[in-house]
Amino acid sequence: MNDLQVRTEPIRIDAPAGLVWEVLTDVERYGEWNPFTPQARTDFRVGSPAHLLVRMGPAKMRITETVSAFEAPRLIAWGKAFGARWLLAAVREQHLEPISETSCVYHNADRLTGVIAPLVMLCFGGFMRAGFTAVGEGLKRRSEALYKSSKPRG
């Protein structure tokens, strides 16, 4: 069976992992900083739905996935089978790794499996990679701005 991945380069964020986690899990505000998923609704409980509005290039898609992992403050994952699992299944993981008290690294990985995974990768892989990178860049800007504004001025 085909097993393909879309990964982004790690993005260093100069803000504490806890603050970045708060931004990442505040789905009501995704529209303020997240260009790939400007709308999301979930309670992050494993097995719960994640209702998403996703931008794939010029197209917008509404999709409901299922939360498969939630390990604060390090990992969020959700996924979906499209038809039968042997046809196409996808699991997206968003990782936060603390570097120090005031910085962390964020990256995405989406694993596609199934017989049509290569076709999906060919058609949408570039949009996914660009979208995931935009999420990381938006998360960085938002988190660093919040952290900077919360520091006392000397």
Chimera marker file (.cmm) of the C-alpha trace (Angstrom):
<marker_set name="trace">
<marker id="1" x="0.000" y="0.000" z="0.000" r="1" g="1" b="0" radius="0.5"/>
<marker id="2" x="1.208" y="3.520" z="-0.762" r="1" g="1" b="0" radius="0.5"/>
<marker id="3" x="2.462" y="5.535" z="2.223" r="1" g="1" b="0" radius="0.5"/>
<marker id="4" x="3.413" y="9.117" z="1.358" r="1" g="1" b="0" radius="0.5"/>
<marker id="5" x="4.119" y="12.163" z="3.512" r="1" g="1" b="0" radius="0.5"/>
<marker id="6" x="3.909" y="15.909" z="3.172" r="1" g="1" b="0" radius="0.5"/>
<marker id="7" x="6.277" y="17.472" z="5.708" r="1" g="1" b="0" radius="0.5"/>
<marker id="8" x="7.290" y="21.025" z="6.436" r="1" g="1" b="0" radius="0.5"/>
<marker id="9" x="10.626" y="22.271" z="7.611" r="1" g="1" b="0" radius="0.5"/>
<marker id="10" x="10.703" y="22.987" z="11.346" r="1" g="1" b="0" radius="0.5"/>
<marker id="11" x="9.957" y="26.639" z="12.127" r="1" g="1" b="0" radius="0.5"/>
<marker id="12" x="11.622" y="28.169" z="15.183" r="1" g="1" b="0" radius="0.5"/>
<marker id="13" x="9.249" y="30.297" z="17.245" r="1" g="1" b="0" radius="0.5"/>
<marker id="14" x="10.730" y="32.711" z="19.774" r="1" g="1" b="0" radius="0.5"/>
<marker id="15" x="7.952" y="32.346" z="22.335" r="1" g="1" b="0" radius="0.5"/>
<marker id="16" x="7.351" y="29.807" z="25.122" r="1" g="1" b="0" radius="0.5"/>
<marker id="17" x="5.830" y="26.502" z="23.987" r="1" g="1" b="0" radius="0.5"/>
<marker id="18" x="2.901" y="27.003" z="26.375" r="1" g="1" b="0" radius="0.5"/>
<marker id="19" x="1.937" y="30.287" z="24.746" r="1" g="1" b="0" radius="0.5"/>
<marker id="20" x="2.336" y="28.819" z="21.246" r="1" g="1" b="0" radius="0.5"/>
<marker id="21" x="0.152" y="25.878" z="22.307" r="1" g="1" b="0" radius="0.5"/>
<marker id="22" x="-2.540" y="28.326" z="23.481" r="1" g="1" b="0" radius="0.5"/>
<marker id="23" x="-2.521" y="30.007" z="20.054" r="1" g="1" b="0" radius="0.5"/>
<marker id="24" x="-2.571" y="26.638" z="18.239" r="1" g="1" b="0" radius="0.5"/>
<marker id="25" x="-5.522" y="25.344" z="20.268" r="1" g="1" b="0" radius="0.5"/>
<marker id="26" x="-7.585" y="28.569" z="20.174" r="1" g="1" b="0" radius="0.5"/>
<marker id="27" x="-9.501" y="27.449" z="17.081" r="1" g="1" b="0" radius="0.5"/>
<marker id="28" x="-12.026" y="30.304" z="17.393" r="1" g="1" b="0" radius="0.5"/>
<marker id="29" x="-9.226" y="32.703" z="16.359" r="1" g="1" b="0" radius="0.5"/>
<marker id="30" x="-7.751" y="30.691" z="13.476" r="1" g="1" b="0" radius="0.5"/>
<marker id="31" x="-9.127" y="33.200" z="10.987" r="1" g="1" b="0" radius="0.5"/>
<marker id="32" x="-6.867" y="35.875" z="12.506" r="1" g="1" b="0" radius="0.5"/>
<marker id="33" x="-3.607" y="34.077" z="11.687" r="1" g="1" b="0" radius="0.5"/>
<marker id="34" x="-4.127" y="30.707" z="9.956" r="1" g="1" b="0" radius="0.5"/>
<marker id="35" x="-4.391" y="31.114" z="6.168" r="1" g="1" b="0" radius="0.5"/>
<marker id="36" x="-4.655" y="27.365" z="5.438" r="1" g="1" b="0" radius="0.5"/>
<marker id="37" x="-7.410" y="26.569" z="7.960" r="1" g="1" b="0" radius="0.5"/>
<marker id="38" x="-9.181" y="29.868" z="8.625" r="1" g="1" b="0" radius="0.5"/>
<marker id="39" x="-12.094" y="28.117" z="10.378" r="1" g="1" b="0" radius="0.5"/>
<marker id="40" x="-12.007" y="25.163" z="12.744" r="1" g="1" b="0" radius="0.5"/>
<marker id="41" x="-14.257" y="23.746" z="15.424" r="1" g="1" b="0" radius="0.5"/>
<marker id="42" x="-13.266" y="20.926" z="17.776" r="1" g="1" b="0" radius="0.5"/>
<marker id="43" x="-12.982" y="20.118" z="21.471" r="1" g="1" b="0" radius="0.5"/>
<marker id="44" x="-9.690" y="18.223" z="20.855" r="1" g="1" b="0" radius="0.5"/>
<marker id="45" x="-10.902" y="15.064" z="22.612" r="1" g="1" b="0" radius="0.5"/>
<marker id="46" x="-9.558" y="11.954" z="20.910" r="1" g="1" b="0" radius="0.5"/>
<marker id="47" x="-12.383" y="10.511" z="18.808" r="1" g="1" b="0" radius="0.5"/>
<marker id="48" x="-14.174" y="13.863" z="18.502" r="1" g="1" b="0" radius="0.5"/>
<marker id="49" x="-14.818" y="15.573" z="15.176" r="1" g="1" b="0" radius="0.5"/>
<marker id="50" x="-12.677" y="18.415" z="13.862" r="1" g="1" b="0" radius="0.5"/>
<marker id="51" x="-14.764" y="20.528" z="11.486" r="1" g="1" b="0" radius="0.5"/>
<marker id="52" x="-12.369" y="22.396" z="9.194" r="1" g="1" b="0" radius="0.5"/>
<marker id="53" x="-12.480" y="24.924" z="6.386" r="1" g="1" b="0" radius="0.5"/>
<marker id="54" x="-9.289" y="24.300" z="4.386" r="1" g="1" b="0" radius="0.5"/>
<marker id="55" x="-7.798" y="26.308" z="1.520" r="1" g="1" b="0" radius="0.5"/>
<marker id="56" x="-6.221" y="24.129" z="-1.167" r="1" g="1" b="0" radius="0.5"/>
<marker id="57" x="-4.775" y="26.754" z="-3.453" r="1" g="1" b="0" radius="0.5"/>
<marker id="58" x="-7.686" y="28.754" z="-4.864" r="1" g="1" b="0" radius="0.5"/>
<marker id="59" x="-10.310" y="26.258" z="-3.644" r="1" g="1" b="0" radius="0.5"/>
<marker id="60" x="-11.926" y="26.114" z="-0.191" r="1" g="1" b="0" radius="0.5"/>
<marker id="61" x="-13.109" y="22.783" z="1.180" r="1" g="1" b="0" radius="0.5"/>
<marker id="62" x="-15.202" y="21.966" z="4.232" r="1" g="1" b="0" radius="0.5"/>
<marker id="63" x="-14.054" y="18.706" z="5.773" r="1" g="1" b="0" radius="0.5"/>
<marker id="64" x="-14.732" y="16.827" z="8.987" r="1" g="1" b="0" radius="0.5"/>
<marker id="65" x="-11.861" y="14.799" z="10.372" r="1" g="1" b="0" radius="0.5"/>
<marker id="66" x="-11.470" y="12.903" z="13.654" r="1" g="1" b="0" radius="0.5"/>
<marker id="67" x="-9.059" y="13.910" z="16.412" r="1" g="1" b="0" radius="0.5"/>
<marker id="68" x="-6.599" y="11.015" z="16.772" r="1" g="1" b="0" radius="0.5"/>
<marker id="69" x="-4.082" y="12.493" z="19.241" r="1" g="1" b="0" radius="0.5"/>
<marker id="70" x="-3.942" y="15.389" z="21.678" r="1" g="1" b="0" radius="0.5"/>
<marker id="71" x="-0.866" y="15.544" z="23.876" r="1" g="1" b="0" radius="0.5"/>
<marker id="72" x="-0.567" y="19.020" z="25.397" r="1" g="1" b="0" radius="0.5"/>
<marker id="73" x="1.630" y="20.905" z="24.697" r="1" g="1" b="0" radius="0.5"/>
<marker id="74" x="3.330" y="18.810" z="22.017" r="1" g="1" b="0" radius="0.5"/>
<marker id="75" x="1.007" y="17.108" z="19.531" r="1" g="1" b="0" radius="0.5"/>
<marker id="76" x="-2.332" y="17.532" z="17.792" r="1" g="1" b="0" radius="0.5"/>
<marker id="77" x="-3.384" y="15.004" z="15.152" r="1" g="1" b="0" radius="0.5"/>
<marker id="78" x="-6.548" y="14.475" z="13.151" r="1" g="1" b="0" radius="0.5"/>
<marker id="79" x="-7.370" y="12.357" z="10.190" r="1" g="1" b="0" radius="0.5"/>
<marker id="80" x="-9.965" y="10.890" z="7.875" r="1" g="1" b="0" radius="0.5"/>
<marker id="81" x="-10.598" y="7.926" z="5.631" r="1" g="1" b="0" radius="0.5"/>
<marker id="82" x="-11.938" y="8.986" z="2.248" r="1" g="1" b="0" radius="0.5"/>
<marker id="83" x="-14.201" y="6.099" z="1.345" r="1" g="1" b="0" radius="0.5"/>
<marker id="84" x="-12.560" y="2.852" z="2.364" r="1" g="1" b="0" radius="0.5"/>
<marker id="85" x="-9.193" y="3.150" z="4.173" r="1" g="1" b="0" radius="0.5"/>
<marker id="86" x="-7.530" y="1.125" z="1.401" r="1" g="1" b="0" radius="0.5"/>
<marker id="87" x="-8.600" y="3.817" z="-1.063" r="1" g="1" b="0" radius="0.5"/>
<marker id="88" x="-7.305" y="6.886" z="0.815" r="1" g="1" b="0" radius="0.5"/>
<marker id="89" x="-6.656" y="7.839" z="4.418" r="1" g="1" b="0" radius="0.5"/>
<marker id="90" x="-4.842" y="10.890" z="5.766" r="1" g="1" b="0" radius="0.5"/>
<marker id="91" x="-3.499" y="11.786" z="9.215" r="1" g="1" b="0" radius="0.5"/>
<marker id="92" x="-2.111" y="15.268" z="9.899" r="1" g="1" b="0" radius="0.5"/>
<marker id="93" x="0.141" y="15.819" z="12.883" r="1" g="1" b="0" radius="0.5"/>
<marker id="94" x="1.169" y="19.211" z="14.241" r="1" g="1" b="0" radius="0.5"/>
<marker id="95" x="4.198" y="19.068" z="16.544" r="1" g="1" b="0" radius="0.5"/>
<marker id="96" x="5.636" y="21.539" z="19.054" r="1" g="1" b="0" radius="0.5"/>
<marker id="97" x="9.065" y="20.856" z="20.528" r="1" g="1" b="0" radius="0.5"/>
<marker id="98" x="10.414" y="23.143" z="23.276" r="1" g="1" b="0" radius="0.5"/>
<marker id="99" x="13.981" y="24.366" z="22.749" r="1" g="1" b="0" radius="0.5"/>
<marker id="100" x="14.232" y="26.560" z="25.851" r="1" g="1" b="0" radius="0.5"/>
<marker id="101" x="11.936" y="28.389" z="28.259" r="1" g="1" b="0" radius="0.5"/>
<marker id="102" x="11.302" y="31.033" z="25.607" r="1" g="1" b="0" radius="0.5"/>
<marker id="103" x="11.435" y="29.194" z="22.278" r="1" g="1" b="0" radius="0.5"/>
<marker id="104" x="10.163" y="26.108" z="20.480" r="1" g="1" b="0" radius="0.5"/>
<marker id="105" x="9.994" y="24.469" z="17.068" r="1" g="1" b="0" radius="0.5"/>
<marker id="106" x="6.768" y="23.787" z="15.139" r="1" g="1" b="0" radius="0.5"/>
<marker id="107" x="6.288" y="21.454" z="12.204" r="1" g="1" b="0" radius="0.5"/>
<marker id="108" x="3.573" y="19.571" z="10.308" r="1" g="1" b="0" radius="0.5"/>
<marker id="109" x="3.405" y="16.143" z="8.774" r="1" g="1" b="0" radius="0.5"/>
<marker id="110" x="0.497" y="14.664" z="6.832" r="1" g="1" b="0" radius="0.5"/>
<marker id="111" x="0.646" y="10.944" z="6.018" r="1" g="1" b="0" radius="0.5"/>
<marker id="112" x="-1.388" y="9.713" z="3.081" r="1" g="1" b="0" radius="0.5"/>
<marker id="113" x="-2.043" y="6.013" z="2.585" r="1" g="1" b="0" radius="0.5"/>
<marker id="114" x="-4.127" y="4.057" z="0.094" r="1" g="1" b="0" radius="0.5"/>
<marker id="115" x="-4.156" y="3.212" z="-3.566" r="1" g="1" b="0" radius="0.5"/>
<marker id="116" x="-4.962" y="6.751" z="-4.723" r="1" g="1" b="0" radius="0.5"/>
<marker id="117" x="-2.453" y="8.447" z="-2.361" r="1" g="1" b="0" radius="0.5"/>
<marker id="118" x="0.033" y="9.055" z="-5.228" r="1" g="1" b="0" radius="0.5"/>
<marker id="119" x="-2.666" y="10.776" z="-7.302" r="1" g="1" b="0" radius="0.5"/>
<marker id="120" x="-3.734" y="12.931" z="-4.352" r="1" g="1" b="0" radius="0.5"/>
<marker id="121" x="-0.090" y="13.807" z="-3.693" r="1" g="1" b="0" radius="0.5"/>
<marker id="122" x="0.374" y="14.756" z="-7.357" r="1" g="1" b="0" radius="0.5"/>
<marker id="123" x="-2.750" y="16.942" z="-7.418" r="1" g="1" b="0" radius="0.5"/>
<marker id="124" x="-2.666" y="18.462" z="-3.915" r="1" g="1" b="0" radius="0.5"/>
<marker id="125" x="0.789" y="17.865" z="-2.405" r="1" g="1" b="0" radius="0.5"/>
<marker id="126" x="2.105" y="21.282" z="-3.401" r="1" g="1" b="0" radius="0.5"/>
<marker id="127" x="-0.976" y="23.048" z="-1.999" r="1" g="1" b="0" radius="0.5"/>
<marker id="128" x="-0.689" y="21.054" z="1.223" r="1" g="1" b="0" radius="0.5"/>
<marker id="129" x="3.025" y="21.828" z="1.671" r="1" g="1" b="0" radius="0.5"/>
<marker id="130" x="2.476" y="25.536" z="0.963" r="1" g="1" b="0" radius="0.5"/>
<marker id="131" x="-0.536" y="25.626" z="3.287" r="1" g="1" b="0" radius="0.5"/>
<marker id="132" x="1.261" y="23.851" z="6.126" r="1" g="1" b="0" radius="0.5"/>
<marker id="133" x="4.228" y="26.221" z="5.763" r="1" g="1" b="0" radius="0.5"/>
<marker id="134" x="1.838" y="29.194" z="5.880" r="1" g="1" b="0" radius="0.5"/>
<marker id="135" x="0.313" y="27.805" z="9.092" r="1" g="1" b="0" radius="0.5"/>
<marker id="136" x="3.767" y="27.632" z="10.693" r="1" g="1" b="0" radius="0.5"/>
<marker id="137" x="4.654" y="31.142" z="9.563" r="1" g="1" b="0" radius="0.5"/>
<marker id="138" x="1.322" y="32.515" z="10.817" r="1" g="1" b="0" radius="0.5"/>
<marker id="139" x="1.701" y="30.698" z="14.139" r="1" g="1" b="0" radius="0.5"/>
<marker id="140" x="5.204" y="32.147" z="14.488" r="1" g="1" b="0" radius="0.5"/>
<marker id="141" x="4.066" y="35.737" z="13.770" r="1" g="1" b="0" radius="0.5"/>
<marker id="142" x="1.059" y="35.506" z="16.081" r="1" g="1" b="0" radius="0.5"/>
<marker id="143" x="2.890" y="33.810" z="18.972" r="1" g="1" b="0" radius="0.5"/>
<marker id="144" x="5.942" y="36.058" z="18.840" r="1" g="1" b="0" radius="0.5"/>
<marker id="145" x="3.763" y="39.193" z="18.735" r="1" g="1" b="0" radius="0.5"/>
<marker id="146" x="1.752" y="38.009" z="21.755" r="1" g="1" b="0" radius="0.5"/>
<marker id="147" x="4.914" y="37.116" z="23.648" r="1" g="1" b="0" radius="0.5"/>
<marker id="148" x="6.585" y="40.430" z="22.827" r="1" g="1" b="0" radius="0.5"/>
<marker id="149" x="3.497" y="42.402" z="23.918" r="1" g="1" b="0" radius="0.5"/>
<marker id="150" x="3.282" y="40.455" z="27.211" r="1" g="1" b="0" radius="0.5"/>
<marker id="151" x="6.879" y="41.219" z="28.254" r="1" g="1" b="0" radius="0.5"/>
<marker id="152" x="7.349" y="44.160" z="30.621" r="1" g="1" b="0" radius="0.5"/>
<marker id="153" x="9.021" y="47.124" z="28.984" r="1" g="1" b="0" radius="0.5"/>
<marker id="154" x="12.201" y="48.376" z="30.588" r="1" g="1" b="0" radius="0.5"/>
<link id1="1" id2="2" r="1" g="1" b="0" radius="0.2"/>
<link id1="2" id2="3" r="1" g="1" b="0" radius="0.2"/>
<link id1="3" id2="4" r="1" g="1" b="0" radius="0.2"/>
<link id1="4" id2="5" r="1" g="1" b="0" radius="0.2"/>
<link id1="5" id2="6" r="1" g="1" b="0" radius="0.2"/>
<link id1="6" id2="7" r="1" g="1" b="0" radius="0.2"/>
<link id1="7" id2="8" r="1" g="1" b="0" radius="0.2"/>
<link id1="8" id2="9" r="1" g="1" b="0" radius="0.2"/>
<link id1="9" id2="10" r="1" g="1" b="0" radius="0.2"/>
<link id1="10" id2="11" r="1" g="1" b="0" radius="0.2"/>
<link id1="11" id2="12" r="1" g="1" b="0" radius="0.2"/>
<link id1="12" id2="13" r="1" g="1" b="0" radius="0.2"/>
<link id1="13" id2="14" r="1" g="1" b="0" radius="0.2"/>
<link id1="14" id2="15" r="1" g="1" b="0" radius="0.2"/>
<link id1="15" id2="16" r="1" g="1" b="0" radius="0.2"/>
<link id1="16" id2="17" r="1" g="1" b="0" radius="0.2"/>
<link id1="17" id2="18" r="1" g="1" b="0" radius="0.2"/>
<link id1="18" id2="19" r="1" g="1" b="0" radius="0.2"/>
<link id1="19" id2="20" r="1" g="1" b="0" radius="0.2"/>
<link id1="20" id2="21" r="1" g="1" b="0" radius="0.2"/>
<link id1="21" id2="22" r="1" g="1" b="0" radius="0.2"/>
<link id1="22" id2="23" r="1" g="1" b="0" radius="0.2"/>
<link id1="23" id2="24" r="1" g="1" b="0" radius="0.2"/>
<link id1="24" id2="25" r="1" g="1" b="0" radius="0.2"/>
<link id1="25" id2="26" r="1" g="1" b="0" radius="0.2"/>
<link id1="26" id2="27" r="1" g="1" b="0" radius="0.2"/>
<link id1="27" id2="28" r="1" g="1" b="0" radius="0.2"/>
<link id1="28" id2="29" r="1" g="1" b="0" radius="0.2"/>
<link id1="29" id2="30" r="1" g="1" b="0" radius="0.2"/>
<link id1="30" id2="31" r="1" g="1" b="0" radius="0.2"/>
<link id1="31" id2="32" r="1" g="1" b="0" radius="0.2"/>
<link id1="32" id2="33" r="1" g="1" b="0" radius="0.2"/>
<link id1="33" id2="34" r="1" g="1" b="0" radius="0.2"/>
<link id1="34" id2="35" r="1" g="1" b="0" radius="0.2"/>
<link id1="35" id2="36" r="1" g="1" b="0" radius="0.2"/>
<link id1="36" id2="37" r="1" g="1" b="0" radius="0.2"/>
<link id1="37" id2="38" r="1" g="1" b="0" radius="0.2"/>
<link id1="38" id2="39" r="1" g="1" b="0" radius="0.2"/>
<link id1="39" id2="40" r="1" g="1" b="0" radius="0.2"/>
<link id1="40" id2="41" r="1" g="1" b="0" radius="0.2"/>
<link id1="41" id2="42" r="1" g="1" b="0" radius="0.2"/>
<link id1="42" id2="43" r="1" g="1" b="0" radius="0.2"/>
<link id1="43" id2="44" r="1" g="1" b="0" radius="0.2"/>
<link id1="44" id2="45" r="1" g="1" b="0" radius="0.2"/>
<link id1="45" id2="46" r="1" g="1" b="0" radius="0.2"/>
<link id1="46" id2="47" r="1" g="1" b="0" radius="0.2"/>
<link id1="47" id2="48" r="1" g="1" b="0" radius="0.2"/>
<link id1="48" id2="49" r="1" g="1" b="0" radius="0.2"/>
<link id1="49" id2="50" r="1" g="1" b="0" radius="0.2"/>
<link id1="50" id2="51" r="1" g="1" b="0" radius="0.2"/>
<link id1="51" id2="52" r="1" g="1" b="0" radius="0.2"/>
<link id1="52" id2="53" r="1" g="1" b="0" radius="0.2"/>
<link id1="53" id2="54" r="1" g="1" b="0" radius="0.2"/>
<link id1="54" id2="55" r="1" g="1" b="0" radius="0.2"/>
<link id1="55" id2="56" r="1" g="1" b="0" radius="0.2"/>
<link id1="56" id2="57" r="1" g="1" b="0" radius="0.2"/>
<link id1="57" id2="58" r="1" g="1" b="0" radius="0.2"/>
<link id1="58" id2="59" r="1" g="1" b="0" radius="0.2"/>
<link id1="59" id2="60" r="1" g="1" b="0" radius="0.2"/>
<link id1="60" id2="61" r="1" g="1" b="0" radius="0.2"/>
<link id1="61" id2="62" r="1" g="1" b="0" radius="0.2"/>
<link id1="62" id2="63" r="1" g="1" b="0" radius="0.2"/>
<link id1="63" id2="64" r="1" g="1" b="0" radius="0.2"/>
<link id1="64" id2="65" r="1" g="1" b="0" radius="0.2"/>
<link id1="65" id2="66" r="1" g="1" b="0" radius="0.2"/>
<link id1="66" id2="67" r="1" g="1" b="0" radius="0.2"/>
<link id1="67" id2="68" r="1" g="1" b="0" radius="0.2"/>
<link id1="68" id2="69" r="1" g="1" b="0" radius="0.2"/>
<link id1="69" id2="70" r="1" g="1" b="0" radius="0.2"/>
<link id1="70" id2="71" r="1" g="1" b="0" radius="0.2"/>
<link id1="71" id2="72" r="1" g="1" b="0" radius="0.2"/>
<link id1="72" id2="73" r="1" g="1" b="0" radius="0.2"/>
<link id1="73" id2="74" r="1" g="1" b="0" radius="0.2"/>
<link id1="74" id2="75" r="1" g="1" b="0" radius="0.2"/>
<link id1="75" id2="76" r="1" g="1" b="0" radius="0.2"/>
<link id1="76" id2="77" r="1" g="1" b="0" radius="0.2"/>
<link id1="77" id2="78" r="1" g="1" b="0" radius="0.2"/>
<link id1="78" id2="79" r="1" g="1" b="0" radius="0.2"/>
<link id1="79" id2="80" r="1" g="1" b="0" radius="0.2"/>
<link id1="80" id2="81" r="1" g="1" b="0" radius="0.2"/>
<link id1="81" id2="82" r="1" g="1" b="0" radius="0.2"/>
<link id1="82" id2="83" r="1" g="1" b="0" radius="0.2"/>
<link id1="83" id2="84" r="1" g="1" b="0" radius="0.2"/>
<link id1="84" id2="85" r="1" g="1" b="0" radius="0.2"/>
<link id1="85" id2="86" r="1" g="1" b="0" radius="0.2"/>
<link id1="86" id2="87" r="1" g="1" b="0" radius="0.2"/>
<link id1="87" id2="88" r="1" g="1" b="0" radius="0.2"/>
<link id1="88" id2="89" r="1" g="1" b="0" radius="0.2"/>
<link id1="89" id2="90" r="1" g="1" b="0" radius="0.2"/>
<link id1="90" id2="91" r="1" g="1" b="0" radius="0.2"/>
<link id1="91" id2="92" r="1" g="1" b="0" radius="0.2"/>
<link id1="92" id2="93" r="1" g="1" b="0" radius="0.2"/>
<link id1="93" id2="94" r="1" g="1" b="0" radius="0.2"/>
<link id1="94" id2="95" r="1" g="1" b="0" radius="0.2"/>
<link id1="95" id2="96" r="1" g="1" b="0" radius="0.2"/>
<link id1="96" id2="97" r="1" g="1" b="0" radius="0.2"/>
<link id1="97" id2="98" r="1" g="1" b="0" radius="0.2"/>
<link id1="98" id2="99" r="1" g="1" b="0" radius="0.2"/>
<link id1="99" id2="100" r="1" g="1" b="0" radius="0.2"/>
<link id1="100" id2="101" r="1" g="1" b="0" radius="0.2"/>
<link id1="101" id2="102" r="1" g="1" b="0" radius="0.2"/>
<link id1="102" id2="103" r="1" g="1" b="0" radius="0.2"/>
<link id1="103" id2="104" r="1" g="1" b="0" radius="0.2"/>
<link id1="104" id2="105" r="1" g="1" b="0" radius="0.2"/>
<link id1="105" id2="106" r="1" g="1" b="0" radius="0.2"/>
<link id1="106" id2="107" r="1" g="1" b="0" radius="0.2"/>
<link id1="107" id2="108" r="1" g="1" b="0" radius="0.2"/>
<link id1="108" id2="109" r="1" g="1" b="0" radius="0.2"/>
<link id1="109" id2="110" r="1" g="1" b="0" radius="0.2"/>
<link id1="110" id2="111" r="1" g="1" b="0" radius="0.2"/>
<link id1="111" id2="112" r="1" g="1" b="0" radius="0.2"/>
<link id1="112" id2="113" r="1" g="1" b="0" radius="0.2"/>
<link id1="113" id2="114" r="1" g="1" b="0" radius="0.2"/>
<link id1="114" id2="115" r="1" g="1" b="0" radius="0.2"/>
<link id1="115" id2="116" r="1" g="1" b="0" radius="0.2"/>
<link id1="116" id2="117" r="1" g="1" b="0" radius="0.2"/>
<link id1="117" id2="118" r="1" g="1" b="0" radius="0.2"/>
<link id1="118" id2="119" r="1" g="1" b="0" radius="0.2"/>
<link id1="119" id2="120" r="1" g="1" b="0" radius="0.2"/>
<link id1="120" id2="121" r="1" g="1" b="0" radius="0.2"/>
<link id1="121" id2="122" r="1" g="1" b="0" radius="0.2"/>
<link id1="122" id2="123" r="1" g="1" b="0" radius="0.2"/>
<link id1="123" id2="124" r="1" g="1" b="0" radius="0.2"/>
<link id1="124" id2="125" r="1" g="1" b="0" radius="0.2"/>
<link id1="125" id2="126" r="1" g="1" b="0" radius="0.2"/>
<link id1="126" id2="127" r="1" g="1" b="0" radius="0.2"/>
<link id1="127" id2="128" r="1" g="1" b="0" radius="0.2"/>
<link id1="128" id2="129" r="1" g="1" b="0" radius="0.2"/>
<link id1="129" id2="130" r="1" g="1" b="0" radius="0.2"/>
<link id1="130" id2="131" r="1" g="1" b="0" radius="0.2"/>
<link id1="131" id2="132" r="1" g="1" b="0" radius="0.2"/>
<link id1="132" id2="133" r="1" g="1" b="0" radius="0.2"/>
<link id1="133" id2="134" r="1" g="1" b="0" radius="0.2"/>
<link id1="134" id2="135" r="1" g="1" b="0" radius="0.2"/>
<link id1="135" id2="136" r="1" g="1" b="0" radius="0.2"/>
<link id1="136" id2="137" r="1" g="1" b="0" radius="0.2"/>
<link id1="137" id2="138" r="1" g="1" b="0" radius="0.2"/>
<link id1="138" id2="139" r="1" g="1" b="0" radius="0.2"/>
<link id1="139" id2="140" r="1" g="1" b="0" radius="0.2"/>
<link id1="140" id2="141" r="1" g="1" b="0" radius="0.2"/>
<link id1="141" id2="142" r="1" g="1" b="0" radius="0.2"/>
<link id1="142" id2="143" r="1" g="1" b="0" radius="0.2"/>
<link id1="143" id2="144" r="1" g="1" b="0" radius="0.2"/>
<link id1="144" id2="145" r="1" g="1" b="0" radius="0.2"/>
<link id1="145" id2="146" r="1" g="1" b="0" radius="0.2"/>
<link id1="146" id2="147" r="1" g="1" b="0" radius="0.2"/>
<link id1="147" id2="148" r="1" g="1" b="0" radius="0.2"/>
<link id1="148" id2="149" r="1" g="1" b="0" radius="0.2"/>
<link id1="149" id2="150" r="1" g="1" b="0" radius="0.2"/>
<link id1="150" id2="151" r="1" g="1" b="0" radius="0.2"/>
<link id1="151" id2="152" r="1" g="1" b="0" radius="0.2"/>
<link id1="152" id2="153" r="1" g="1" b="0" radius="0.2"/>
<link id1="153" id2="154" r="1" g="1" b="0" radius="0.2"/>
</marker_set>
